[in-house]
């Protein structure tokens, strides 16, 4: 195929052909370049997919957008999984313009569906592994809603549950003790808003960051509410949170049911809610997997390695139950 605009050709190819190599690795198609001509060879369906990507991407890049090798891989996966989707759907879906005019956009088909769900539903669950953008995109949607005056406040909540470390003896008052649990929410917020503006809104109460337990007894009207790390909420806490939602409010619940830090024997409120509420109209569950990870490429491989380990352990436990013993190591005693 021919690309006659040199700047578009350079953007499609990437530095030293990095984008073309990423496309070849993901699709199995051999991609060569001769001047302004790209030569594709391989399985017919795969070649058609890459040609579709390149044609749509070249048209999109005429607007001056840059393209990374990860963008290429994610867009190709989206086109493969949804024949009705287009590259423009992914690249031109701007959720929020952060400081410095940096566009926050969905980077996978699952992320785009998640953003669409938050726009059209009052209660959205985002469930999947770390690094899939669940909380980050929810925060961007909340900041956008506040800036457009669709809501009057943003409320960000997290369960204050220790993830293997003993933090109970940290110095300071209650607010200082729980601050380490809430730090990731502050970090994401400051990534999307000017620091001084964010601090002023927090001081005025327009943005509130609080432990989940502080939600008890409240009715949250005209709010965009985000519950992060919801896998560490108990059944009672999840029920309490979901019944706080008031008029003209939206709620987004995010978490990873494979990383529960609750004491042994306690049921995760997120896992329970997924089973109880899935068929209720007006509630949508968006599922993410390791292919949606948007952090460093190694994170995706790390998640797969741990999931494989967990599946092997589960298989061994199942096999051992038939033999009458449990080979899994005993849990260490809590001091």
C-alpha positions in Angstrom: 0.0 0.0 0.0 1.1 3.6 -0.7 1.4 6.4 1.8 2.1 9.6 -0.1 2.5 12.0 2.9 6.1 11.7 4.3 5.1 12.9 7.7 2.3 10.4 8.0 4.6 7.6 6.7 7.2 8.5 9.4 4.5 8.5 12.1 3.1 5.2 10.9 6.6 3.6 10.7 7.8 4.9 14.0 11.4 5.7 15.0 13.7 3.3 13.0 10.6 1.3 12.0 9.6 0.5 15.6 5.9 0.7 14.9 6.1 -1.6 11.9 8.1 -4.2 13.9 5.5 -4.1 16.6 2.7 -4.6 14.1 4.6 -7.5 12.5 5.2 -9.2 15.9 1.5 -8.8 16.9 0.0 -9.9 13.5 2.5 -12.4 12.1 2.6 -10.4 8.9 5.9 -9.5 7.2 6.1 -5.8 6.7 8.7 -4.2 4.4 9.2 -0.6 3.3 10.4 0.7 0.0 10.1 4.5 -0.1 6.5 5.4 0.4 5.3 1.9 -0.2 4.6 -0.7 2.5 4.8 -4.3 1.4 2.7 -6.8 3.4 2.9 -10.6 3.1 1.5 -13.4 5.1 -1.9 -15.1 5.9 -4.6 -13.4 3.9 -6.8 -12.5 6.9 -3.8 -11.2 8.9 -2.7 -9.1 5.9 -6.2 -7.7 5.5 -6.3 -6.7 9.2 -2.9 -4.9 9.0 -3.9 -3.1 5.8 -7.2 -2.0 7.5 -5.2 -0.7 10.5 -2.6 1.1 8.3 -5.3 2.7 6.1 -7.4 4.0 9.0 -4.3 5.1 11.0 -2.8 7.0 8.1 -6.1 8.9 7.7 -6.2 9.6 11.5 -2.5 10.8 11.6 -3.1 13.5 9.0 -4.4 15.5 11.9 -0.9 15.5 13.5 -1.4 12.8 16.2 1.7 10.8 17.2 1.7 7.1 17.5 3.7 4.7 19.7 4.3 1.0 19.1 2.0 0.2 22.1 -0.7 2.3 20.4 -0.3 0.1 17.3 -0.5 -3.2 19.2 -3.6 -2.1 21.2 -5.4 -0.7 18.1 -4.7 -3.9 16.1 -6.1 -6.0 19.0 -9.2 -3.8 19.0 -9.8 -4.2 15.3 -9.3 -8.0 15.5 -11.7 -8.4 18.4 -14.4 -6.1 17.0 -14.7 -5.9 13.2 -17.1 -3.0 13.5 -14.7 -0.8 15.4 -12.3 1.8 13.8 -9.0 3.2 14.7 -10.6 6.6 14.9 -12.9 5.3 17.6 -9.9 4.6 19.8 -7.6 7.5 19.0 -10.1 10.3 18.9 -12.0 9.4 22.2 -10.6 12.2 24.4 -11.9 11.8 28.0 -10.0 14.8 29.4 -7.3 17.3 28.6 -4.9 17.2 31.5 -2.4 20.0 32.3 0.0 20.7 29.4 -2.8 19.8 26.9 -2.1 16.1 27.4 -5.1 14.1 26.2 -6.3 11.3 28.4 -7.8 8.7 26.1 -8.9 5.0 26.3 -6.1 2.8 25.0 -8.0 -0.5 24.4 -11.4 -1.7 23.3 -12.2 -2.6 26.9 -11.2 0.9 28.1 -13.4 2.5 25.5 -16.4 0.3 26.5 -15.7 1.3 30.1 -15.7 5.0 29.3 -18.9 4.6 27.3 -20.5 2.7 30.3 -19.6 5.5 32.7 -21.2 8.0 30.4 -24.5 6.1 30.1 -24.9 4.4 33.5 -25.2 5.7 37.0 -23.4 2.7 38.5 -20.4 1.1 36.8 -18.1 -1.6 38.0 -14.6 -1.9 36.5 -13.0 -5.3 37.4 -9.6 -6.5 36.3 -5.8 -6.6 37.0 -3.6 -3.7 38.0 -2.5 -1.3 35.3 -5.6 -1.5 33.2 -6.6 2.1 33.8 -9.8 1.4 35.8 -9.2 4.0 38.5 -7.4 6.5 36.2 -10.1 6.7 33.6 -12.8 6.9 36.4 -10.9 9.8 37.9 -10.7 11.5 34.5 -14.4 11.1 34.0 -15.1 12.5 37.4 -12.9 15.6 36.8 -14.6 16.1 33.4 -18.0 15.9 35.0 -17.0 18.4 37.7 -15.4 20.9 35.2 -18.6 20.7 33.1 -20.8 21.2 36.3 -22.6 18.0 35.8 -21.9 17.2 39.4 -21.0 19.5 42.4 -18.5 17.2 44.1 -16.1 14.4 43.6 -15.8 11.8 46.3 -12.9 9.3 46.2 -13.0 6.4 48.7 -10.8 3.4 49.5 -11.0 0.7 52.1 -8.2 1.2 54.7 -6.9 -2.4 54.5 -3.3 -3.4 55.0 -1.7 -5.1 52.0 0.7 -7.3 54.0 2.4 -4.6 56.0 1.5 -3.6 59.5 0.7 0.1 59.4 -1.2 0.4 62.7 1.6 2.0 64.6 2.3 4.9 62.2 2.5 8.2 64.1 -0.1 10.9 63.8 -3.8 11.4 64.2 -6.5 9.4 62.3 -6.2 11.5 59.1 -2.4 11.0 59.0 -2.7 7.3 59.7 -5.1 6.7 56.8 -3.3 9.0 54.3 -0.9 6.3 53.0 -4.0 4.3 51.9 -5.3 7.3 50.0 -2.0 8.5 48.4 -2.6 6.7 45.0 -5.9 8.6 44.6 -4.2 12.0 45.3 -1.4 11.0 42.8 -4.0 10.4 40.1 -5.9 13.5 40.9 -2.8 15.7 40.7 -1.9 14.1 37.4 -5.1 15.5 35.9 -5.4 18.9 37.6 -3.1 21.7 38.4 -1.8 21.0 42.0 -2.9 24.3 43.5 -6.4 24.1 41.9 -6.8 20.6 43.2 -5.8 21.6 46.7 -8.2 24.6 46.6 -11.0 22.3 45.6 -10.1 19.8 48.4 -10.1 22.7 50.9 -13.5 23.9 49.7 -15.0 20.4 49.9 -15.5 20.1 46.1 -13.2 17.1 46.1 -13.1 14.7 49.0 -10.7 11.8 49.5 -11.6 9.6 52.4 -11.5 6.0 53.7 -14.6 3.9 52.9 -15.7 3.8 56.5 -16.3 7.5 56.4 -19.2 7.0 54.0 -21.4 5.4 56.6 -24.6 7.4 57.3 -24.3 9.8 54.4 -26.4 10.5 51.3 -24.4 11.5 48.3 -26.3 13.8 46.0 -24.9 15.6 42.9 -21.7 13.6 43.3 -19.3 11.6 41.2 -18.2 8.8 43.6 -15.4 6.4 43.0 -14.7 3.4 45.3 -11.2 2.2 44.5 -9.6 -1.2 45.6 -13.1 -2.4 46.2 -12.0 -6.0 46.4 -10.8 -5.1 50.0 -14.3 -4.0 51.1 -16.3 -6.5 53.1 -19.8 -7.5 52.2 -21.3 -5.0 54.7 -19.1 -2.2 53.5 -20.0 -2.7 49.9 -23.7 -2.8 50.7 -23.3 0.4 52.8 -21.4 2.2 49.9 -23.9 1.2 47.2 -26.8 2.5 49.2 -25.2 5.9 49.7 -25.9 7.0 46.1 -28.3 9.9 45.9 -30.0 12.0 43.3 -28.1 13.2 40.2 -25.0 11.1 41.2 -22.8 8.5 39.5 -20.7 5.8 41.2 -17.8 3.8 39.8 -16.5 0.8 41.7 -13.1 -0.5 40.7 -11.0 -3.5 41.9 -9.2 -6.7 41.2 -10.8 -9.8 42.7 -7.5 -11.7 42.5 -5.7 -9.3 44.9 -7.9 -9.5 48.1 -6.1 -8.4 51.3 -8.9 -9.1 53.7 -8.3 -11.5 56.6 -8.7 -15.2 55.8 -12.3 -16.2 55.7 -13.8 -12.8 54.9 -15.7 -12.5 51.7 -14.8 -9.7 49.3 -17.7 -7.3 48.8 -16.7 -6.8 45.2 -16.8 -10.5 44.3 -20.1 -10.8 46.1 -21.6 -7.8 44.3 -20.5 -9.1 40.9 -22.6 -12.2 41.5 -25.6 -10.4 43.1 -26.0 -7.4 40.9 -24.9 -8.5 37.4 -28.4 -8.8 36.0 -29.9 -5.6 37.4 -30.8 -3.0 34.7 -28.9 0.2 35.1 -25.7 -1.5 36.5 -22.9 -2.4 34.1 -19.9 -4.6 34.8 -16.8 -3.9 32.7 -14.2 -6.7 32.7 -10.5 -6.2 32.0 -7.7 -8.7 31.4 -3.9 -8.6 31.1 -4.2 -7.6 27.4 -5.6 -4.2 28.6 -2.6 -3.4 30.8 -1.3 0.1 29.9 1.7 0.2 32.2 5.2 -1.0 31.3 5.0 -3.9 28.8 6.6 -6.1 31.5 3.6 -5.7 33.8 1.4 -7.7 31.4 3.9 -10.6 31.4 4.2 -10.4 35.2 0.4 -10.7 35.6 0.3 -13.7 33.3 3.1 -15.4 35.2 1.2 -15.0 38.5 -2.1 -16.0 37.1 -0.5 -19.2 35.7 1.1 -19.9 39.1 -2.3 -19.4 40.9 -4.1 -21.7 38.4 -1.4 -24.4 39.0 -1.8 -24.1 42.7 -5.6 -24.3 42.5 -5.3 -27.4 40.3 -2.9 -29.1 42.8 -5.2 -28.3 45.7 -8.2 -29.8 43.8 -6.1 -32.9 43.1 -5.0 -33.2 46.7 -8.5 -33.0 48.0 -9.3 -36.2 46.2 -6.2 -37.7 47.8 -7.1 -36.5 51.3 -4.4 -33.9 52.0 -3.7 -30.2 51.2 -0.2 -29.4 49.9 -0.5 -25.6 50.1 1.7 -24.1 52.8 0.0 -23.1 56.0 -0.8 -19.4 56.4 1.6 -17.7 58.8 0.2 -16.8 62.2 -0.8 -13.2 62.7 1.0 -11.5 65.6 
